[in-house]
Amino acid sequence: MTISLGIFNIIFTELQISGELSRSFRALYASDQGLEYALYRDLVLGDICPMNSSPDAETPCPGGALSIYLDTPGFINCFTFGYLDSRIADITVIKFGGQSKIKSVGHSDCTSSFRTVKRAFQIIY
């Protein structure tokens, strides 16, 4: 009986760990996709933080709207992204002094649960 309970405990713990790994992978993948999306928008399309932007500008994106342009002299924090109904990733692009910093935080679930796992990537160029 004791051996059976010990084996059950090990198997149950392994199943819990595998569930956490699955959520971690989803969050990591969402973060990676968000970073690639922001890099493409900034480097290829060039539509993130254009220099002559107005404070009420809005740029469409698949699955939701972008909240853009909070301007401060010399410092622009202009791109926070999340799907409106099912937030997968939050992306922030900050441009300052000719450099850009992109941070993408991916979420494993679309809800704000204590089980939601977050993973992030950040790039400065």
N, C-alpha and C positions, 0 to 999 in steps of 0.2 A: 504494500500500500504506500509506504513512504517513497519507494523508488518511483512508483507511478505518479505521485504528486510532484516529485522532483522533475521528472521528464515533462509533465504537463506545464510546470512553471517555466522551464526552459523554452518549450515550444511557444507558449503564450507570449513570453518576452520577445522572442524572435519575430513573431507576427506583429507585435507593436512596433518594433524597430523597422521592419519592412514597410509598414504604413507611413512612418515618419520619413523614410527615404523617398517614397513616392511623392509625398507633398513637397519635400525639399527639391526634388528634381523638377516638378511643375513650376515652383517659384523661380528656380534658377533659369529654366527655359524662358519663362515670361520676362525675366529681367534681361536676358540676352536679346530677345526679340525687341524689347523696348529700346535698348541701346542701339541696335542696328537700325531701327526705324528713325531714331533721332539723328544718328550719324548720316543716314541717307538724306533726310530732310535738310540738314545743315550743310553737308559737303556737296551733294549733287544738285538738289533743288534750290538751295540757298534761300529758303523762305522762313528760316527761324531768325528772329531778331534783325530784320532789315533795318538799316540805319535811319531811314526816314519813316519809321513806323508811328502810328498814332495809338494813343492809349486804349481806344475802343475797337481796335482791329480784331478780326476773328478769322481763323483759317480752318476750313473743314478737314476732317480726317475720318477714316473708316471707323464706324462704331460709336462715334461721339463727337463732341466739340472740344476744341482746344481752348484753354484759358491762357491768353497771351498778354505780354507787355505790361509789366510793372516797372516803370522806368524811374531811375534815380540818376542824377548827373554822374556820368562816367561808369555807371554800374547798371547792368541790365539783367534782371532775372525774369525770363520771358516765356517759359514753356513748361507748363505743368499739364501732364496728360494722364487721363484715365478713362476707360470706357465708362459711360454713364451708368449703364445697368449692371455691368459685370466688370468691376475694376480688376484688371489683370496686372497692370504695371503703372507705377507713377514715375514719370520722367521729368527731371528738372535740368534745364540748360541755363547756365550762367555765363555771360560774356563780360569780360573785364580786361581792359588794357591789351586788346589784341589776342587774348587767349580765350578759349572756350572750355567749360567744364560741364560734362554731361554725367548725370547720376540717374540710374535706372533701378528702381526697387520693384521686384516681382513678387506677386502674392500667389500662394498655392490655391487659395479658394477665393471666391467672389464675396464672401461674407466676412464680417469682422468678428471672428470667433477666437477664442483663446487657443484653438488648435491651428489657426492660420500661420503658415510659415512664410517668412519674408527672406529673400536673398537679393543682393545688390551688386551691381557693377558700376564703376566710375572711371571716366577717362578724362584726361586734361591734355589739350593740344593747342 
